[in-house]
Amino acid sequence: MAKSEGPNYKDIVRDVQAGKYSPVYCFMGDEDYYIDNLSQYIADRALKPEERDFNYDLLYGAETRANDIIAIARQFPMMADRRVVLVREFQALADKEALSAYVKNPNPTTILILCHKHGKLDARRALAQEIKRQGVLFESKRLYDRELPGFITKYMERKQKAIEPAAVQMLCDHVGSDLSRLVAEMDKLLMALPQGETRVGASLVEELTGVSKDFNSFELQNALAVRDVYKANQIVKYFDTNPRSFALQPALASLFNFFSDVLLAYFATPQTDDSIAQYLGKSTWVARQALIPARRNYSGKKVMDIISEIRKTDGKSKGVGGCKTTPGDLLKELVFFILH
């Protein structure tokens, strides 16, 4: 099954659900979550429980060699349609390029899954080229901070649950972009959700994680929207004195997304609450919480200046220009700029 370009996560899941398997998969990259999730999903779907004893092999790159993997992959299944060979820590395999000869002519009854974490195969070498030609070469990339709220919301939707925007932001602030840990925290919330309850609220997140529902990026965003100087400075002070409960990058991503939406609100016609909400793809209730107040409290020029300042703060936080200002002080400077 030749592929000119690797499929995305949804493509792979959809094919597996339809019973369409590739002879070789290589999941590589810096985000462990997708690598672990996809490899285990394929292994679980490809074999029935009673077929696993004779047709499933789990190997580790540091403990094996390419010839051993090839020898196992060449074996035919016993009392099953296929066998699965899963190689974890493939990045530690010393002679991985030797697998290219097998991948060029793979056993059609074997599903070989290679899990290459913390980096990726050299696309110029034969192994990567053959995997792309014969099977699936998938790069698992870390999500940007701005993508985390969408990931959380969609994960909850797959579990047939809703989650409050404030709870979403609290999870982003508390966990950050480690998706494996983020999923683990969400699973804990789902288990703790009272029977019959379908919505995860900020209070439950506060109860289980210890993160304050009153002092987080979402509440800072709301305080800035209505230009509540006292509350905004309260939150900034809390962040500065509780650095373990605060990560600047997710906070900046949240503010950038928020003020970008505020800027877009100027283009809605007519300028009614309902039309602004519809234009932004939000519910009217969500838009009224902060977006519409911010639209009234900040001019279009000021919003553009704020977005520019958020970008500058992001650069400073990453050391651009030799900046050594602490995250807490950077946030203080940004909030002062926004409010004045």
LUMDO-38165 format. One record per residue (C-alpha): x, y, z; chain. Coordinates in steps of 0.02 Angstrom, whole numbers, plus 50000, padded with zeros to 5 digits. Example, Ala and Ser with C-alpha at 12.3 -4.5 7.8 and 13.67 -1.06 7.14 Angstrom:
<rs>
R    xx    yy    zz kette
R 50615 49775 50390     A
R 50684 49947 50357     A
</rs>
This chain:
<rs>
R    xx    yy    zz kette
R 50000 50000 50000     A
R 50106 50142 49934     A
R 50086 50316 50007     A
R 50162 50475 49938     A
R 50134 50565 50102     A
R 50106 50497 50276     A
R 49926 50498 50339     A
R 49874 50592 50494     A
R 49814 50518 50658     A
R 49632 50512 50606     A
R 49674 50427 50440     A
R 49767 50289 50529     A
R 49629 50259 50657     A
R 49496 50260 50521     A
R 49591 50131 50416     A
R 49617 50017 50565     A
R 49434 50029 50613     A
R 49393 49974 50434     A
R 49513 49827 50448     A
R 49641 49903 50329     A
R 49816 49869 50396     A
R 49986 49914 50326     A
R 50128 49787 50335     A
R 50242 49916 50418     A
R 50209 50065 50531     A
R 50338 50184 50600     A
R 50276 50308 50729     A
R 50411 50435 50768     A
R 50431 50607 50844     A
R 50433 50708 51004     A
R 50254 50677 51065     A
R 50247 50509 51154     A
R 50058 50508 51171     A
R 50014 50478 50988     A
R 50154 50350 50968     A
R 50095 50248 51117     A
R 49912 50269 51076     A
R 49922 50217 50894     A
R 50041 50071 50921     A
R 49934 49996 51058     A
R 49772 50030 50963     A
R 49834 49934 50811     A
R 49901 49790 50916     A
R 49735 49775 51009     A
R 49627 49783 50852     A
R 49733 49671 50740     A
R 49725 49518 50852     A
R 49587 49436 50952     A
R 49632 49401 51135     A
R 49645 49214 51101     A
R 49766 49243 50956     A
R 49894 49345 51052     A
R 49991 49204 51137     A
R 50065 49139 50974     A
R 50054 49292 50862     A
R 50111 49442 50963     A
R 50293 49489 50996     A
R 50347 49639 51098     A
R 50530 49688 51072     A
R 50640 49832 51133     A
R 50767 49919 51024     A
R 50906 49918 51153     A
R 50888 49731 51181     A
R 50880 49665 51003     A
R 50954 49680 50828     A
R 50881 49706 50655     A
R 50908 49524 50605     A
R 50808 49464 50756     A
R 50663 49578 50710     A
R 50669 49519 50529     A
R 50672 49335 50580     A
R 50517 49357 50689     A
R 50426 49463 50560     A
R 50456 49330 50426     A
R 50363 49199 50528     A
R 50185 49157 50479     A
R 50039 49171 50600     A
R 49972 49020 50694     A
R 49783 48995 50688     A
R 49758 49179 50645     A
R 49755 49292 50494     A
R 49904 49394 50547     A
R 50039 49419 50677     A
R 50097 49581 50760     A
R 50278 49627 50798     A
R 50288 49784 50905     A
R 50460 49862 50930     A
R 50467 49992 51068     A
R 50616 50110 51092     A
R 50660 50084 50909     A
R 50773 50237 50919     A
R 50894 50131 51023     A
R 50915 49996 50889     A
R 51096 50009 50833     A
R 51076 49936 50658     A
R 50902 49998 50614     A
R 50947 50035 50431     A
R 50970 49848 50404     A
R 50780 49833 50415     A
R 50761 49922 50248     A
R 50787 49758 50154     A
R 50639 49680 50246     A
R 50528 49832 50226     A
R 50560 49830 50038     A
R 50477 49659 50032     A
R 50378 49637 50194     A
R 50284 49483 50249     A
R 50102 49522 50204     A
R 50036 49424 50355     A
R 50141 49523 50481     A
R 50107 49696 50550     A
R 50274 49771 50602     A
R 50257 49923 50715     A
R 50411 50028 50752     A
R 50402 50158 50892     A
R 50539 50289 50873     A
R 50528 50419 51012     A
R 50621 50581 51044     A
R 50669 50610 50864     A
R 50635 50542 50691     A
R 50712 50437 50555     A
R 50825 50520 50427     A
R 50708 50545 50279     A
R 50856 50532 50160     A
R 50902 50356 50212     A
R 50833 50196 50135     A
R 50733 50139 50287     A
R 50624 50295 50297     A
R 50598 50296 50110     A
R 50547 50112 50104     A
R 50427 50131 50251     A
R 50345 50279 50167     A
R 50332 50178 50006     A
R 50266 50016 50080     A
R 50176 50069 50238     A
R 50147 50214 50356     A
R 50276 50340 50415     A
R 50194 50453 50543     A
R 50277 50597 50636     A
R 50201 50631 50807     A
R 50225 50816 50840     A
R 50199 50909 51003     A
R 50045 51018 51006     A
R 50063 51206 51018     A
R 49994 51281 51178     A
R 49853 51361 51078     A
R 49798 51188 51020     A
R 49780 51115 51195     A
R 49603 51181 51231     A
R 49539 51099 51072     A
R 49624 50935 51117     A
R 49544 50935 51291     A
R 49371 50977 51225     A
R 49375 50845 51089     A
R 49440 50712 51209     A
R 49294 50746 51325     A
R 49172 50744 51179     A
R 49235 50569 51131     A
R 49193 50519 51309     A
R 49021 50598 51286     A
R 49056 50731 51416     A
R 49065 50922 51412     A
R 49191 51030 51503     A
R 49179 51210 51558     A
R 49298 51334 51473     A
R 49369 51382 51643     A
R 49406 51198 51680     A
R 49491 51182 51511     A
R 49606 51327 51547     A
R 49644 51265 51722     A
R 49703 51099 51648     A
R 49810 51191 51520     A
R 49889 51295 51657     A
R 49915 51148 51775     A
R 49978 51015 51654     A
R 50042 51104 51499     A
R 50079 51013 51336     A
R 50123 50840 51405     A
R 49978 50748 51322     A
R 50003 50584 51414     A
R 49991 50672 51581     A
R 49848 50779 51518     A
R 49747 50626 51467     A
R 49784 50545 51635     A
R 49718 50700 51725     A
R 49561 50701 51617     A
R 49531 50517 51650     A
R 49541 50553 51838     A
R 49412 50690 51817     A
R 49296 50573 51721     A
R 49309 50439 51855     A
R 49272 50568 51990     A
R 49123 50640 51899     A
R 48962 50601 51996     A
R 48849 50473 51914     A
R 48731 50554 51791     A
R 48835 50713 51779     A
R 48887 50754 51600     A
R 48989 50913 51625     A
R 49160 50934 51705     A
R 49167 51097 51800     A
R 49305 51207 51868     A
R 49264 51157 52047     A
R 49302 50974 52011     A
R 49468 51019 51930     A
R 49511 51125 52081     A
R 49465 50984 52199     A
R 49571 50853 52111     A
R 49722 50957 52057     A
R 49732 51091 52191     A
R 49736 51227 52057     A
R 49633 51379 52108     A
R 49478 51408 52004     A
R 49488 51592 52050     A
R 49669 51619 51999     A
R 49705 51549 51826     A
R 49729 51609 51648     A
R 49544 51599 51610     A
R 49501 51714 51756     A
R 49642 51832 51706     A
R 49569 51840 51531     A
R 49397 51882 51602     A
R 49469 52016 51718     A
R 49560 52097 51573     A
R 49404 52090 51465     A
R 49307 52200 51586     A
R 49462 52300 51635     A
R 49451 52245 51816     A
R 49621 52313 51870     A
R 49610 52250 52048     A
R 49564 52069 52001     A
R 49692 52063 51860     A
R 49831 52119 51977     A
R 49772 51996 52110     A
R 49792 51853 51986     A
R 49962 51914 51926     A
R 50022 51927 52106     A
R 49958 51750 52140     A
R 50052 51684 51988     A
R 50211 51774 52040     A
R 50208 51701 52216     A
R 50150 51526 52161     A
R 50262 51486 52011     A
R 50221 51300 52021     A
R 50039 51337 51980     A
R 50083 51450 51834     A
R 50162 51423 51664     A
R 50186 51580 51559     A
R 50177 51499 51387     A
R 50000 51427 51404     A
R 49944 51593 51480     A
R 50014 51689 51331     A
R 49934 51568 51209     A
R 49766 51591 51297     A
R 49779 51781 51292     A
R 49837 51780 51110     A
R 49688 51673 51056     A
R 49569 51779 51158     A
R 49623 51948 51089     A
R 49631 51876 50914     A
R 49447 51832 50933     A
R 49412 52007 51001     A
R 49493 52080 50845     A
R 49387 51968 50733     A
R 49231 52027 50825     A
R 49251 52198 50745     A
R 49213 52121 50575     A
R 49046 52042 50622     A
R 48892 52120 50545     A
R 48780 52175 50618     A
R 48867 52214 50783     A
R 48744 52120 50893     A
R 48786 51991 51026     A
R 48710 51850 50923     A
R 48796 51898 50760     A
R 48966 51919 50845     A
R 48948 51749 50928     A
R 48898 51668 50763     A
R 49041 51752 50670     A
R 49166 51686 50797     A
R 49088 51512 50804     A
R 49048 51531 50989     A
R 48887 51516 51087     A
R 48807 51682 51131     A
R 48833 51641 51316     A
R 49021 51614 51292     A
R 49038 51772 51188     A
R 48948 51876 51318     A
R 49062 51814 51458     A
R 49216 51907 51397     A
R 49230 51931 51209     A
R 49091 52058 51191     A
R 49142 52158 51347     A
R 49322 52163 51281     A
R 49256 52221 51112     A
R 49174 52367 51202     A
R 49320 52407 51317     A
R 49463 52406 51191     A
R 49478 52495 51025     A
R 49531 52400 50870     A
R 49699 52488 50871     A
R 49727 52443 51055     A
R 49684 52260 51021     A
R 49812 52253 50880     A
R 49942 52331 50994     A
R 49900 52203 51129     A
R 49922 52058 51008     A
R 50090 52130 50955     A
R 50143 52150 51137     A
R 50094 51969 51176     A
R 50208 51913 51033     A
R 50350 52019 51102     A
R 50324 51946 51276     A
R 50328 51771 51203     A
R 50494 51810 51121     A
R 50565 51883 51281     A
R 50510 51729 51378     A
R 50616 51625 51259     A
R 50770 51733 51282     A
R 50755 51838 51125     A
R 50869 51989 51138     A
R 50956 51914 51289     A
R 50805 51947 51400     A
R 50822 51874 51575     A
R 50662 51944 51650     A
R 50568 51818 51757     A
R 50402 51747 51694     A
R 50309 51835 51835     A
R 50384 52004 51792     A
R 50350 51978 51606     A
R 50167 51946 51645     A
R 50160 52101 51757     A
R 50229 52208 51615     A
R 50107 52133 51489     A
R 49954 52156 51600     A
R 50005 52336 51636     A
R 50019 52368 51449     A
R 49848 52291 51416     A
R 49759 52389 51551     A
R 49839 52559 51518     A
</rs>
